[in-house]
Amino acid sequence: MDNENEVNVLDELNKGATMGMDAIHFVLDKVHDEKLENVLNEQYRDYQNISDRICELYPEYSEKKPHETNAMNKAMTWYGIEMKTLMDKSSSKIAELIIQGTNMGIIEGRKLLNHKDTTEDVEVIAQDYVQFQENALEKLKKFL
């Protein structure tokens, strides 16, 4: 059985989850609103949960490890956050930055769901990935 679609979807989801965790990690020290911090910590845990589920499932489809964000992407994410919050560390600005990344994750997740034919277990993870991000987006909007 060819597992190329499953591996591709799991890799893309894991890259999105690790990028989300990186971005949240980079902004948390700038957050001064306890409610926003709680929302971000919840979103971080959801990304970690998705990544853990991917890592558990991945060996069924590949002998390798799931792709994560590379050092260059991490550095670019950190730099972008630093520059965009240099003059404005408000909850609104931080929520805006995380919303932009979350939207990219939702778009990528929807594309994977709509255009990749995968097994049910991979599709469930992809659906959960999109759903938790859509829920996080609604919570983050309150801080704009």
C-alpha positions in Angstrom: 0.0 0.0 0.0 1.3 3.4 -1.0 1.3 5.7 2.1 2.5 8.9 0.3 -0.7 10.9 1.0 -0.8 9.9 4.7 2.9 10.8 5.2 2.5 14.1 3.4 -0.6 15.1 5.4 0.9 14.1 8.7 4.2 15.9 7.8 2.3 19.1 6.9 0.1 19.0 10.0 3.1 18.4 12.3 5.0 21.3 10.7 2.0 23.5 11.3 1.7 22.3 14.9 5.4 22.8 15.6 5.3 26.3 14.0 2.3 27.2 16.1 4.0 26.0 19.3 7.1 28.0 18.3 5.1 31.2 17.7 3.2 30.9 21.0 6.5 30.2 22.8 8.0 33.3 21.3 5.2 35.6 22.3 4.3 34.3 25.8 6.9 36.4 27.5 5.3 39.5 26.0 1.8 38.7 27.3 0.6 40.7 30.3 -3.1 39.7 30.1 -3.8 36.5 32.1 -6.8 35.7 30.0 -4.8 35.9 26.8 -2.0 33.9 28.4 -4.5 31.2 29.3 -5.9 31.1 25.7 -2.4 30.8 24.3 -1.4 28.1 26.7 -4.5 26.2 25.8 -3.7 26.5 22.1 -0.1 25.4 22.7 -1.4 22.3 24.5 -3.7 21.6 21.6 -0.8 21.8 19.1 1.2 19.6 21.4 -1.6 17.1 21.5 -1.9 17.0 17.7 1.8 16.6 17.4 1.9 13.7 19.9 -1.0 12.0 18.0 0.9 12.4 14.8 4.1 10.9 16.3 2.1 7.9 17.6 0.5 7.3 14.2 3.4 8.1 11.9 5.2 4.7 12.3 2.2 3.0 10.6 3.1 4.9 7.4 6.8 5.6 7.5 10.0 4.5 9.2 11.1 8.2 9.4 10.1 10.8 11.9 7.4 13.4 11.1 8.7 16.7 9.7 9.0 19.7 12.1 9.9 23.3 11.5 13.6 23.7 10.7 16.0 26.1 12.4 15.6 28.7 9.7 11.8 28.8 10.0 12.1 29.1 13.8 14.5 32.0 13.5 12.3 33.7 10.9 9.3 33.3 13.1 11.1 34.6 16.2 12.5 37.6 14.2 9.1 38.4 12.7 7.5 38.4 16.1 10.3 40.5 17.6 10.0 43.1 14.8 6.2 43.3 14.9 6.1 43.7 18.7 9.0 46.1 19.0 6.7 49.1 19.3 3.5 47.4 20.3 3.3 44.6 22.8 -0.4 45.0 23.5 -2.7 42.0 23.8 -4.4 43.2 20.6 -1.2 43.1 18.7 -0.2 39.7 20.1 -3.6 38.3 19.3 -3.4 39.7 15.8 -0.1 37.9 15.2 -1.3 34.6 16.5 -4.6 34.9 14.6 -2.6 35.4 11.3 -0.7 32.2 12.0 -3.8 30.3 13.0 -5.5 31.4 9.8 -2.6 30.0 7.8 -2.9 26.7 9.7 -6.7 26.6 9.1 -6.2 27.2 5.3 -3.5 24.6 5.1 -5.5 22.1 7.1 -8.6 22.7 4.9 -6.6 22.2 1.7 -5.2 18.9 3.0 -8.7 17.7 3.9 -10.2 18.8 0.6 -7.4 17.6 -1.7 -5.8 14.6 -0.1 -7.4 11.1 0.0 -6.2 9.6 3.2 -7.1 6.9 5.7 -9.7 7.7 8.3 -7.2 7.9 11.2 -5.2 10.6 9.3 -8.4 12.4 8.3 -9.6 12.5 11.9 -6.3 14.2 13.0 -6.6 16.7 10.2 -10.2 17.5 11.1 -9.2 17.9 14.8 -6.3 20.1 13.8 -8.6 22.5 11.8 -11.4 22.4 14.4 -9.2 23.3 17.4 -7.6 26.2 15.4 -11.1 27.5 14.4 -12.1 27.4 18.1 -8.8 29.1 19.1 -9.4 31.8 16.5 -12.8 32.6 18.0 -11.2 33.0 21.5 -8.4 35.1 20.1 -10.8 37.5 18.4 -11.9 38.8 21.7 -8.5 40.3 22.3 -8.3 42.4 19.1 
